[in-house]
Amino acid sequence: MTAIANLDEFILEETADGIFLTVTGDDEKTLKLRVTLDDLEEIIEAIDEVFGADEDDDEEDDAV
């Protein structure tokens, strides 16, 4: 399995061949993944769960 240490950048692009997520580490290792919209939704949900984005949005709404 390839490990990308210290994410440097990510690129999301749509081509005629599909949607691709390319991630590059600061060690210049690059991994290009073909993803679906469902995959992207799962990634966003996982990020929200880990970082509590929904909770932060609620707190910002309360502060206004």
C-alpha positions in Angstrom: 0.0 0.0 0.0 1.3 3.5 -0.9 1.4 6.0 1.9 1.2 9.7 1.2 3.0 11.5 4.0 2.2 15.1 4.8 -0.4 15.9 2.1 0.9 18.8 0.0 -1.9 19.1 -2.5 -4.9 17.5 -3.9 -6.6 17.9 -7.3 -10.1 16.9 -8.2 -10.8 16.8 -11.9 -13.5 15.5 -14.2 -12.5 14.1 -17.5 -14.2 12.1 -20.2 -12.9 9.0 -18.4 -14.4 9.9 -15.1 -13.7 11.8 -11.9 -10.2 11.7 -10.5 -8.8 12.6 -7.2 -5.0 13.2 -7.3 -3.1 13.6 -4.0 0.6 14.5 -3.7 2.7 14.4 -0.6 5.5 16.8 0.3 7.8 13.8 -0.6 6.6 14.2 -4.2 4.7 10.8 -4.2 1.5 11.1 -6.1 -1.5 8.8 -6.2 -4.3 9.2 -8.7 -7.6 7.7 -7.8 -10.7 7.3 -10.0 -13.7 8.1 -7.8 -17.5 8.3 -8.1 -19.8 11.0 -6.7 -20.8 8.4 -4.1 -17.1 8.0 -3.1 -16.7 11.8 -2.8 -19.9 12.0 -0.6 -18.4 9.3 1.7 -15.1 11.2 1.9 -16.9 14.4 2.9 -19.0 12.5 5.5 -15.9 10.9 7.0 -14.2 14.4 7.2 -17.3 15.8 8.8 -17.3 13.0 11.4 -13.7 13.4 12.2 -13.5 17.2 12.4 -17.1 17.9 13.4 -17.9 20.3 10.6 -21.6 20.1 11.3 -21.1 21.1 14.9 -18.9 24.1 13.9 -21.6 25.3 11.5 -24.2 25.2 14.3 -21.9 27.1 16.6 -21.3 29.8 13.9 -25.0 30.1 13.4 -25.6 30.6 17.1 -22.9 33.3 17.3 -24.6 35.5 14.6 
